[in-house]
Structures are given as structure tokens and as C-alpha cells.
Amino acid sequence: MNLGPAEILVILVVALVVFGPKRLPDVGRQVGGALRELRKVQDSVRTEINSAMQVDDDPFGPTDPTIHAPEPDADHDGAVGALPPIRHLDDPDDGPSGSFS
């Protein structure tokens, strides 16, 4: 919301007419305090949202240095305990692997 000098002048004149010259400074202080509190709440909500949305590189938390990566096994081509490759939604689908006659 952009307010130019003309809009601000109109708002001030209307406020002067509505509240009068004696109460206008008090009203200005109250509006300023309310805006300050609103900004504090806005910053705290923004901080909460940012901290909740931070995505770690490792979804399982920090790695434990005592746990080692799976080692190759003599009987298998891959590593023991290794997980299958991760498939994404945009990966091509090769269809079923068996025959359904």
C-alpha cells in the first residue's frame, strides 16, 4: 500500500477535524504504539514460520559418526542393507516387470 504526500495530507486533515487539535498528539502516539506492536508480532510470526520451514539436508537428523556406510558383500552385487534407488514422480515408468496374460 503506497501513500503519496497528497493522501497523507488528506488523512491528517480528516484526523484533525475528527479528533481536534488537543487529542491529535495522543491519538498519534496510540496509533504509533499499535503499529509498533503489530510489527513485533509480524516479525515473531515470520521468524516462527522460517524456523518451521527450514529443511535440513538430511531428513533423518545429524549423522552419527559411529555408524558406518554399508559395505559390499561377497554374495551380492550391491552393499548390504542398502536401500533401493529413490524414484521421483517425474521418473519414467517402465510398466510392470512381469507378464499378466
TIROMAR-949895 format. One record per residue: x, y, z of N, C-alpha, C, CB in turn; residue number from 0. Coordinates in nm, 4 decimals. Glycine has a CB too. Example, Ala and Ser with C-alpha at 12.3 -4.5 7.8 and 13.67 -1.06 7.14 Angstrom:
2
+----------+----------+----------+----------+----------+----------+----------+----------+----------+----------+----------+----------+-----+
!      n.X !      n.Y !      n.Z !     ca.X !     ca.Y !     ca.Z !      c.X !      c.Y !      c.Z !     cb.X !     cb.Y !     cb.Z !   k !
+----------+----------+----------+----------+----------+----------+----------+----------+----------+----------+----------+----------+-----+
!   1.3190 !  -0.5690 !   0.7800 !   1.2300 !  -0.4500 !   0.7800 !   1.3200 !  -0.3300 !   0.7800 !   1.1308 !  -0.4473 !   0.9046 !   0 !
!   1.2850 !  -0.2250 !   0.7080 !   1.3670 !  -0.1060 !   0.7140 !   1.2900 !   0.0030 !   0.7870 !   1.4084 !  -0.0598 !   0.5725 !   1 !
+----------+----------+----------+----------+----------+----------+----------+----------+----------+----------+----------+----------+-----+
! end
This chain:
101
+----------+----------+----------+----------+----------+----------+----------+----------+----------+----------+----------+----------+-----+
!      n.X !      n.Y !      n.Z !     ca.X !     ca.Y !     ca.Z !      c.X !      c.Y !      c.Z !     cb.X !     cb.Y !     cb.Z !   k !
+----------+----------+----------+----------+----------+----------+----------+----------+----------+----------+----------+----------+-----+
!   0.0848 !  -0.1167 !   0.0000 !   0.0000 !   0.0000 !   0.0000 !   0.0896 !   0.1233 !   0.0000 !  -0.0967 !  -0.0004 !   0.1219 !   0 !
!   0.0835 !   0.1996 !  -0.1070 !   0.1655 !   0.3186 !  -0.1204 !   0.0806 !   0.4431 !  -0.0973 !   0.2323 !   0.3234 !  -0.2589 !   1 !
!   0.1260 !   0.5256 !  -0.0063 !   0.0580 !   0.6520 !   0.0203 !   0.1492 !   0.7656 !  -0.0250 !   0.0209 !   0.6662 !   0.1720 !   2 !
!   0.0948 !   0.8496 !  -0.1097 !   0.1693 !   0.9663 !  -0.1541 !   0.1491 !   1.0815 !  -0.0579 !   0.1274 !   1.0068 !  -0.2951 !   3 !
!   0.2169 !   1.1924 !  -0.0831 !   0.2042 !   1.3088 !   0.0053 !   0.0616 !   1.3643 !   0.0095 !   0.2998 !   1.4181 !  -0.0395 !   4 !
!  -0.0095 !   1.3590 !  -0.1012 !  -0.1463 !   1.4122 !  -0.1034 !  -0.2383 !   1.3274 !  -0.0157 !  -0.2004 !   1.4173 !  -0.2483 !   5 !
!  -0.2254 !   1.1953 !  -0.0222 !  -0.3093 !   1.1070 !   0.0597 !  -0.2812 !   1.1258 !   0.2078 !  -0.2870 !   0.9610 !   0.0209 !   6 !
!  -0.1535 !   1.1395 !   0.2431 !  -0.1166 !   1.1598 !   0.3837 !  -0.1738 !   1.2923 !   0.4348 !   0.0379 !   1.1574 !   0.4006 !   7 !
!  -0.1683 !   1.3959 !   0.3521 !  -0.2223 !   1.5262 !   0.3909 !  -0.3736 !   1.5175 !   0.4136 !  -0.1905 !   1.6318 !   0.2830 !   8 !
!  -0.4438 !   1.4470 !   0.3275 !  -0.5891 !   1.4316 !   0.3436 !  -0.6194 !   1.3566 !   0.4731 !  -0.6505 !   1.3566 !   0.2219 !   9 !
!  -0.5453 !   1.2500 !   0.5018 !  -0.5663 !   1.1734 !   0.6249 !  -0.5422 !   1.2608 !   0.7474 !  -0.4739 !   1.0503 !   0.6286 !  10 !
!  -0.4372 !   1.3412 !   0.7455 !  -0.4065 !   1.4290 !   0.8592 !  -0.5152 !   1.5347 !   0.8794 !  -0.2704 !   1.4973 !   0.8384 !  11 !
!  -0.5661 !   1.5909 !   0.7705 !  -0.6723 !   1.6921 !   0.7822 !  -0.7989 !   1.6286 !   0.8389 !  -0.7020 !   1.7573 !   0.6442 !  12 !
!  -0.8342 !   1.5092 !   0.7906 !  -0.9530 !   1.4408 !   0.8422 !  -0.9347 !   1.4072 !   0.9901 !  -0.9816 !   1.3121 !   0.7608 !  13 !
!  -0.8164 !   1.3597 !   1.0275 !  -0.7892 !   1.3273 !   1.1679 !  -0.7971 !   1.4531 !   1.2542 !  -0.6504 !   1.2612 !   1.1826 !  14 !
!  -0.7481 !   1.5660 !   1.2046 !  -0.7537 !   1.6913 !   1.2793 !  -0.8988 !   1.7346 !   1.2998 !  -0.6744 !   1.8015 !   1.2061 !  15 !
!  -0.9813 !   1.7189 !   1.1989 !  -1.1223 !   1.7577 !   1.2104 !  -1.1955 !   1.6646 !   1.3056 !  -1.1905 !   1.7566 !   1.0723 !  16 !
!  -1.1675 !   1.5322 !   1.2957 !  -1.2407 !   1.4342 !   1.3767 !  -1.1979 !   1.4415 !   1.5232 !  -1.2183 !   1.2919 !   1.3221 !  17 !
!  -1.0685 !   1.4443 !   1.5498 !  -1.0204 !   1.4354 !   1.6882 !  -0.9926 !   1.5705 !   1.7517 !  -0.8959 !   1.3525 !   1.6932 !  18 !
!  -0.9703 !   1.6726 !   1.6734 !  -0.9407 !   1.8046 !   1.7291 !  -0.7924 !   1.8194 !   1.7574 !  -1.0211 !   1.8284 !   1.8569 !  19 !
!  -0.7476 !   1.9439 !   1.7706 !  -0.6039 !   1.9686 !   1.7888 !  -0.5498 !   1.9218 !   1.9238 !  -0.5759 !   2.1151 !   1.7732 !  20 !
!  -0.6364 !   1.9114 !   2.0273 !  -0.5870 !   1.8719 !   2.1597 !  -0.5632 !   1.7213 !   2.1699 !  -0.6856 !   1.9153 !   2.2672 !  21 !
!  -0.6483 !   1.6415 !   2.1083 !  -0.6369 !   1.4957 !   2.1212 !  -0.5503 !   1.4330 !   2.0112 !  -0.7753 !   1.4330 !   2.1185 !  22 !
!  -0.5200 !   1.5084 !   1.9063 !  -0.4467 !   1.4522 !   1.7926 !  -0.3094 !   1.3953 !   1.8307 !  -0.4291 !   1.5582 !   1.6866 !  23 !
!  -0.2289 !   1.4625 !   1.9159 !  -0.0997 !   1.4023 !   1.9544 !  -0.1167 !   1.2697 !   2.0294 !  -0.0205 !   1.5000 !   2.0415 !  24 !
!  -0.2167 !   1.2592 !   2.1162 !  -0.2400 !   1.1340 !   2.1893 !  -0.2821 !   1.0222 !   2.0942 !  -0.3474 !   1.1541 !   2.2978 !  25 !
!  -0.3687 !   1.0556 !   2.0001 !  -0.4133 !   0.9561 !   1.9023 !  -0.2940 !   0.9108 !   1.8174 !  -0.5266 !   1.0142 !   1.8117 !  26 !
!  -0.2087 !   1.0038 !   1.7801 !  -0.0891 !   0.9689 !   1.7021 !   0.0026 !   0.8746 !   1.7785 !  -0.0123 !   1.0950 !   1.6637 !  27 !
!   0.0199 !   0.8994 !   1.9096 !   0.1029 !   0.8103 !   1.9924 !   0.0415 !   0.6704 !   2.0004 !   0.1200 !   0.8688 !   2.1347 !  28 !
!  -0.0904 !   0.6661 !   2.0171 !  -0.1573 !   0.5364 !   2.0259 !  -0.1468 !   0.4592 !   1.8947 !  -0.3041 !   0.5550 !   2.0639 !  29 !
!  -0.1649 !   0.5280 !   1.7836 !  -0.1530 !   0.4616 !   1.6533 !  -0.0092 !   0.4142 !   1.6315 !  -0.1965 !   0.5572 !   1.5387 !  30 !
!   0.0873 !   0.4975 !   1.6693 !   0.2277 !   0.4572 !   1.6557 !   0.2607 !   0.3358 !   1.7414 !   0.3193 !   0.5726 !   1.6932 !  31 !
!   0.2109 !   0.3326 !   1.8646 !   0.2339 !   0.2167 !   1.9516 !   0.1687 !   0.0906 !   1.8977 !   0.1820 !   0.2448 !   2.0911 !  32 !
!   0.0478 !   0.1050 !   1.8431 !  -0.0204 !  -0.0106 !   1.7858 !   0.0549 !  -0.0634 !   1.6646 !  -0.1640 !   0.0256 !   1.7470 !  33 !
!   0.1051 !   0.0261 !   1.5805 !   0.1843 !  -0.0177 !   1.4647 !   0.3130 !  -0.0856 !   1.5080 !   0.2166 !   0.1008 !   1.3740 !  34 !
!   0.3763 !  -0.0339 !   1.6132 !   0.4990 !  -0.0948 !   1.6645 !   0.4719 !  -0.2367 !   1.7141 !   0.5585 !  -0.0090 !   1.7780 !  35 !
!   0.3627 !  -0.2549 !   1.7899 !   0.3262 !  -0.3884 !   1.8383 !   0.2928 !  -0.4815 !   1.7225 !   0.2072 !  -0.3798 !   1.9345 !  36 !
!   0.2247 !  -0.4291 !   1.6225 !   0.1909 !  -0.5098 !   1.5051 !   0.3169 !  -0.5578 !   1.4344 !   0.1031 !  -0.4296 !   1.4080 !  37 !
!   0.4158 !  -0.4716 !   1.4223 !   0.5419 !  -0.5112 !   1.3585 !   0.6158 !  -0.6167 !   1.4405 !   0.6318 !  -0.3890 !   1.3383 !  38 !
!   0.6117 !  -0.6044 !   1.5739 !   0.6756 !  -0.7054 !   1.6592 !   0.6103 !  -0.8414 !   1.6405 !   0.6686 !  -0.6637 !   1.8069 !  39 !
!   0.4769 !  -0.8420 !   1.6392 !   0.4051 !  -0.9684 !   1.6200 !   0.4345 !  -1.0243 !   1.4811 !   0.2524 !  -0.9486 !   1.6391 !  40 !
!   0.4368 !  -0.9380 !   1.3817 !   0.4645 !  -0.9810 !   1.2455 !   0.6053 !  -1.0419 !   1.2353 !   0.4498 !  -0.8624 !   1.1483 !  41 !
!   0.7033 !  -0.9791 !   1.2983 !   0.8397 !  -1.0329 !   1.2962 !   0.8486 !  -1.1665 !   1.3690 !   0.9368 !  -0.9332 !   1.3590 !  42 !
!   0.7786 !  -1.1804 !   1.4812 !   0.7847 !  -1.3064 !   1.5543 !   0.7162 !  -1.4186 !   1.4748 !   0.7191 !  -1.2910 !   1.6933 !  43 !
!   0.6048 !  -1.3872 !   1.4086 !   0.5381 !  -1.4887 !   1.3262 !   0.6277 !  -1.5262 !   1.2089 !   0.4003 !  -1.4376 !   1.2753 !  44 !
!   0.6906 !  -1.4281 !   1.1465 !   0.7806 !  -1.4562 !   1.0335 !   0.8968 !  -1.5443 !   1.0785 !   0.8343 !  -1.3242 !   0.9721 !  45 !
!   0.9525 !  -1.5160 !   1.1970 !   1.0622 !  -1.5973 !   1.2496 !   1.0162 !  -1.7401 !   1.2762 !   1.1182 !  -1.5352 !   1.3782 !  46 !
!   0.8969 !  -1.7552 !   1.3341 !   0.8416 !  -1.8891 !   1.3604 !   0.8230 !  -1.9673 !   1.2314 !   0.7076 !  -1.8786 !   1.4343 !  47 !
!   0.7669 !  -1.9028 !   1.1307 !   0.7422 !  -1.9704 !   1.0033 !   0.8742 !  -2.0089 !   0.9381 !   0.6598 !  -1.8808 !   0.9087 !  48 !
!   0.9710 !  -1.9194 !   0.9382 !   1.1014 !  -1.9507 !   0.8778 !   1.1703 !  -2.0658 !   0.9493 !   1.1918 !  -1.8277 !   0.8797 !  49 !
!   1.1626 !  -2.0694 !   1.0826 !   1.2275 !  -2.1780 !   1.1549 !   1.1541 !  -2.3094 !   1.1332 !   1.2351 !  -2.1459 !   1.3039 !  50 !
!   1.0226 !  -2.3049 !   1.1148 !   0.9469 !  -2.4278 !   1.0908 !   0.9676 !  -2.4794 !   0.9499 !   0.7990 !  -2.4046 !   1.1157 !  51 !
!   0.9961 !  -2.3911 !   0.8558 !   1.0085 !  -2.4327 !   0.7160 !   1.1511 !  -2.4630 !   0.6743 !   0.9529 !  -2.3270 !   0.6268 !  52 !
!   1.2471 !  -2.4451 !   0.7636 !   1.3846 !  -2.4762 !   0.7275 !   1.3956 !  -2.6255 !   0.7031 !   1.4838 !  -2.4304 !   0.8378 !  53 !
!   1.4514 !  -2.6601 !   0.5879 !   1.4648 !  -2.8003 !   0.5513 !   1.6117 !  -2.8381 !   0.5675 !   1.4142 !  -2.8269 !   0.4047 !  54 !
!   1.6325 !  -2.9407 !   0.6478 !   1.7682 !  -2.9893 !   0.6646 !   1.8078 !  -3.0707 !   0.5425 !   1.7814 !  -3.0733 !   0.7935 !  55 !
!   1.9374 !  -3.0789 !   0.5159 !   1.9852 !  -3.1614 !   0.4059 !   1.9587 !  -3.3084 !   0.4344 !   2.1346 !  -3.1378 !   0.3817 !  56 !
!   1.9696 !  -3.3479 !   0.5582 !   1.9470 !  -3.4861 !   0.5975 !   1.8158 !  -3.4930 !   0.6749 !   2.0660 !  -3.5411 !   0.6828 !  57 !
!   1.7118 !  -3.5532 !   0.6172 !   1.5827 !  -3.5540 !   0.6863 !   1.5825 !  -3.6385 !   0.8123 !   1.4761 !  -3.6035 !   0.5937 !  58 !
!   1.6845 !  -3.7221 !   0.8312 !   1.6901 !  -3.8091 !   0.9484 !   1.7750 !  -3.7507 !   1.0601 !   1.7439 !  -3.9444 !   0.9096 !  59 !
!   1.8122 !  -3.6242 !   1.0476 !   1.8896 !  -3.5592 !   1.1524 !   2.0391 !  -3.5725 !   1.1277 !   1.8539 !  -3.6176 !   1.2880 !  60 !
!   2.1188 !  -3.5272 !   1.2215 !   2.2633 !  -3.5339 !   1.2034 !   2.3104 !  -3.6789 !   1.2038 !   2.3353 !  -3.4541 !   1.3131 !  61 !
!   2.4118 !  -3.7029 !   1.1238 !   2.4626 !  -3.8396 !   1.1140 !   2.5449 !  -3.8735 !   1.2379 !   2.5476 !  -3.8575 !   0.9859 !  62 !
!   2.5346 !  -3.9968 !   1.2774 !   2.6082 !  -4.0469 !   1.3925 !   2.7449 !  -4.0948 !   1.3426 !   2.5295 !  -4.1626 !   1.4655 !  63 !
!   2.8546 !  -4.0403 !   1.3923 !   2.9868 !  -4.0797 !   1.3412 !   3.0205 !  -4.2261 !   1.3722 !   3.0944 !  -3.9890 !   1.4005 !  64 !
!   2.9491 !  -4.2904 !   1.4655 !   2.9805 !  -4.4297 !   1.4963 !   2.9138 !  -4.5259 !   1.3984 !   2.9377 !  -4.4628 !   1.6386 !  65 !
!   2.8168 !  -4.4769 !   1.3201 !   2.7504 !  -4.5615 !   1.2209 !   2.8236 !  -4.5457 !   1.0886 !   2.5989 !  -4.5247 !   1.2062 !  66 !
!   2.8617 !  -4.6578 !   1.0308 !   2.9367 !  -4.6548 !   0.9058 !   2.8444 !  -4.6829 !   0.7890 !   3.0517 !  -4.7562 !   0.9086 !  67 !
!   2.8877 !  -4.6450 !   0.6705 !   2.8115 !  -4.6723 !   0.5495 !   2.8122 !  -4.8230 !   0.5238 !   2.8699 !  -4.5943 !   0.4276 !  68 !
!   2.7094 !  -4.8750 !   0.4555 !   2.7060 !  -5.0181 !   0.4250 !   2.8270 !  -5.0593 !   0.3425 !   2.5771 !  -5.0540 !   0.3505 !  69 !
!   2.8764 !  -5.1779 !   0.3686 !   2.9943 !  -5.2280 !   0.2975 !   2.9522 !  -5.3342 !   0.1971 !   3.0987 !  -5.2855 !   0.3967 !  70 !
!   3.0268 !  -5.3480 !   0.0870 !   2.9948 !  -5.4504 !  -0.0118 !   3.0034 !  -5.5901 !   0.0493 !   3.0888 !  -5.4394 !  -0.1322 !  71 !
!   2.9173 !  -5.6774 !   0.0012 !   2.9134 !  -5.8153 !   0.0474 !   2.9622 !  -5.9048 !  -0.0658 !   2.7697 !  -5.8559 !   0.0936 !  72 !
!   3.0301 !  -6.0145 !  -0.0333 !   3.0848 !  -6.1048 !  -0.1347 !   2.9733 !  -6.1736 !  -0.2122 !   3.1760 !  -6.2094 !  -0.0698 !  73 !
!   2.8581 !  -6.1973 !  -0.1513 !   2.7497 !  -6.2704 !  -0.2166 !   2.6583 !  -6.1804 !  -0.3000 !   2.6677 !  -6.3426 !  -0.1129 !  74 !
!   2.6691 !  -6.0523 !  -0.2852 !   2.5772 !  -5.9617 !  -0.3522 !   2.6535 !  -5.8580 !  -0.4327 !   2.4857 !  -5.8933 !  -0.2509 !  75 !
!   2.5856 !  -5.8048 !  -0.5331 !   2.6493 !  -5.7006 !  -0.6145 !   2.6538 !  -5.5669 !  -0.5411 !   2.5749 !  -5.6843 !  -0.7474 !  76 !
!   2.5496 !  -5.5389 !  -0.4667 !   2.5395 !  -5.4088 !  -0.4000 !   2.5872 !  -5.4161 !  -0.2562 !   2.3961 !  -5.3580 !  -0.4042 !  77 !
!   2.5631 !  -5.3105 !  -0.1854 !   2.6022 !  -5.3028 !  -0.0458 !   2.4967 !  -5.3711 !   0.0408 !   2.6220 !  -5.1558 !  -0.0024 !  78 !
!   2.5398 !  -5.4262 !   0.1518 !   2.4488 !  -5.4909 !   0.2439 !   2.3657 !  -5.3834 !   0.3139 !   2.5261 !  -5.5784 !   0.3468 !  79 !
!   2.2362 !  -5.4020 !   0.3172 !   2.1487 !  -5.3064 !   0.3853 !   2.1234 !  -5.1804 !   0.3065 !   2.2065 !  -5.2701 !   0.5166 !  80 !
!   2.1673 !  -5.1774 !   0.1810 !   2.1463 !  -5.0574 !   0.1010 !   1.9997 !  -5.0488 !   0.0592 !   2.2388 !  -5.0569 !  -0.0231 !  81 !
!   1.9489 !  -4.9302 !   0.0513 !   1.8113 !  -4.9075 !   0.0125 !   1.8007 !  -4.9033 !  -0.1396 !   1.7580 !  -4.7775 !   0.0747 !  82 !
!   1.6838 !  -4.9350 !  -0.1941 !   1.6666 !  -4.9235 !  -0.3387 !   1.6760 !  -4.7774 !  -0.3798 !   1.5314 !  -4.9840 !  -0.3835 !  83 !
!   1.7035 !  -4.7532 !  -0.5071 !   1.7167 !  -4.6132 !  -0.5504 !   1.5857 !  -4.5380 !  -0.5314 !   1.7607 !  -4.6059 !  -0.6981 !  84 !
!   1.5968 !  -4.4124 !  -0.5038 !   1.4798 !  -4.3280 !  -0.4818 !   1.4198 !  -4.2915 !  -0.6165 !   1.5167 !  -4.2003 !  -0.4012 !  85 !
!   1.2885 !  -4.3120 !  -0.6302 !   1.2195 !  -4.2761 !  -0.7533 !   1.1435 !  -4.1465 !  -0.7293 !   1.1235 !  -4.3899 !  -0.7999 !  86 !
!   1.1415 !  -4.0632 !  -0.8289 !   1.0705 !  -3.9368 !  -0.8221 !   0.9477 !  -3.9425 !  -0.9110 !   1.1618 !  -3.8202 !  -0.8629 !  87 !
!   0.8537 !  -3.8530 !  -0.8889 !   0.7299 !  -3.8534 !  -0.9659 !   0.7527 !  -3.8306 !  -1.1148 !   0.6368 !  -3.7484 !  -0.9127 !  88 !
!   0.8574 !  -3.7572 !  -1.1498 !   0.8805 !  -3.7299 !  -1.2907 !   0.9680 !  -3.8350 !  -1.3580 !   0.9433 !  -3.5947 !  -1.3062 !  89 !
!   1.0071 !  -3.9423 !  -1.2885 !   1.0832 !  -4.0518 !  -1.3487 !   0.9926 !  -4.1284 !  -1.4430 !   1.1422 !  -4.1463 !  -1.2401 !  90 !
!   1.0471 !  -4.1793 !  -1.5567 !   0.9652 !  -4.2578 !  -1.6471 !   0.9265 !  -4.3898 !  -1.5820 !   1.0390 !  -4.2826 !  -1.7791 !  91 !
!   0.8072 !  -4.4354 !  -1.6128 !   0.7582 !  -4.5620 !  -1.5594 !   0.7737 !  -4.6687 !  -1.6674 !   0.6092 !  -4.5502 !  -1.5126 !  92 !
!   0.8469 !  -4.7757 !  -1.6385 !   0.8716 !  -4.8812 !  -1.7353 !   0.7584 !  -4.9833 !  -1.7381 !   1.0027 !  -4.9503 !  -1.7046 !  93 !
!   0.6577 !  -4.9646 !  -1.6570 !   0.5465 !  -5.0570 !  -1.6540 !   0.5761 !  -5.1762 !  -1.5650 !   0.5132 !  -5.1033 !  -1.7936 !  94 !
!   0.4855 !  -5.2737 !  -1.5635 !   0.5057 !  -5.3909 !  -1.4776 !   0.6227 !  -5.4754 !  -1.5269 !   0.3778 !  -5.4762 !  -1.4720 !  95 !
!   0.6861 !  -5.5439 !  -1.4342 !   0.8038 !  -5.6228 !  -1.4723 !   0.7683 !  -5.7657 !  -1.5109 !   0.9039 !  -5.6248 !  -1.3588 !  96 !
!   0.6478 !  -5.8123 !  -1.4818 !   0.6094 !  -5.9488 !  -1.5140 !   0.5040 !  -5.9536 !  -1.6225 !   0.5591 !  -6.0192 !  -1.3910 !  97 !
!   0.4624 !  -6.0740 !  -1.6555 !   0.3613 !  -6.0916 !  -1.7580 !   0.2257 !  -6.1121 !  -1.6897 !   0.3964 !  -6.2117 !  -1.8512 !  98 !
!   0.1229 !  -6.0458 !  -1.7420 !  -0.0094 !  -6.0572 !  -1.6854 !  -0.1053 !  -6.1099 !  -1.7922 !  -0.0573 !  -5.9213 !  -1.6298 !  99 !
!  -0.0764 !  -6.2281 !  -1.8466 !  -0.1598 !  -6.2864 !  -1.9527 !  -0.2746 !  -6.3624 !  -1.8947 !  -0.0784 !  -6.3775 !  -2.0422 ! 100 !
+----------+----------+----------+----------+----------+----------+----------+----------+----------+----------+----------+----------+-----+
! end
